[in-house]
C-alpha cells in the first residue's frame, strides 16, 4: 500500500502530524474549548429565517466581499473593544485559521519566516509550514508569560517577517499585557528596518473571556499590527466556522490578493449575521463561563493542583509525573480533557456547572489515588 512517505509531498511536511484532538464518546467532553451552551432558541429561529432568505438566491454567488457581515463585525468591535472600527478595517473568512492562513500566504511564504512563543497555539506553526513559511519557536518564562528581553533578542537575531502573539494564550490561558505587545511590535519593526517591516499578529481568539481589555486599540496608528478573532468561542458557534481580523485597511486589501473567489458562502454569512443580532445574549453566556473558569481555578488549587492563571475559557493544571497517564485516568472516569504535550500538565475547558462538577470529582479521585 502507498503511504504518505511514498508521495512527492514537500520535505517540510514529512514526518508531521495533522492537527486534531480526540473526539471520544464519553459523558463529559472538555477538551476542545467549545462553548458548552447550545444557541438559544430565538437565535436558532432567526438563523432559520436568515438562511431561508439566502436559500432563495443560492443559484447565485454570495457577496464575495461580505460587506454586510464585515459592517456588523466592525460595529460589534467598536461597541465592545474600545476603538471605532470601520468596515474597511475588517476581513472575515472560514474560521480564524483561514484568516491566519491568508495572512501567511500574503506576508509569509518561501524564503520568509514566522516566530511564535511556545507553548502556544499549534496551528501557527502548522499553517506556517503549510504555506512554506519557516517557523521559529520563541522563548517563554517558566510561568508561561513571554520573556520580553529574550523575545526581543530572538526577533533581532532571526528578523522574522511575521510575529505571532496569542492573548489569552492557548494552551496556558495567560493573557499578554499591552506593553509586551508594543515592545515586540517595535522590536519587529526595528529588526526589519531595511525592509517593509514585519507583520505582528495578535491572536485574540479567547479575547472576550479575558480579565484584561481587548488589545484592539493598539492597531491604531500601527499599519503592521493585526488582531485576529473568532465566533467559535464567545459566540458559541464553533460549527459555523467564522473568523475575522481587524487591521489597517491596507492589510485588508492585501489579504484579498490570496483569498479564494467567493470564499464565504451565503449560508455562512447569513448565520453569522443572525448571531450578531443576539450579541448581548451570547455575551451573557460568556460571563457565566468566566465565573465557572474562576471556580475551576479555585477548586483545582484547593485539591492540590498547580494551576496557571487563566483569562480564557479553559484552565491548564498539573503537575503530574506522567501527564498522559493522568489524562487516561480522567478518561477512565468519563471525563475527556486535553493533553497538549506541555510537560506535566493538562488543559480543561470550562463547561456547564454539572460538567465541571463531574470533572472536579474525577480529579479528586485521581489525586487521592496518586497520594495513596
Helices and strands as residue ranges (DSSP letters): G 4-6, G 11-13, E 28-29, H 41-55, H 67-80, G 87-89, E 90-93, H 95-107, E 113-117, H 122-130, E 134-138, H 148-158, E 162-166, H 178-191, E 199-203, G 207-209, G 216-219, E 225-230, E 243-246, H 249-255, H 266-276, H 279-303, E 306-307, E 314-318, H 323-332, E 335-336, E 345-349, H 353-371
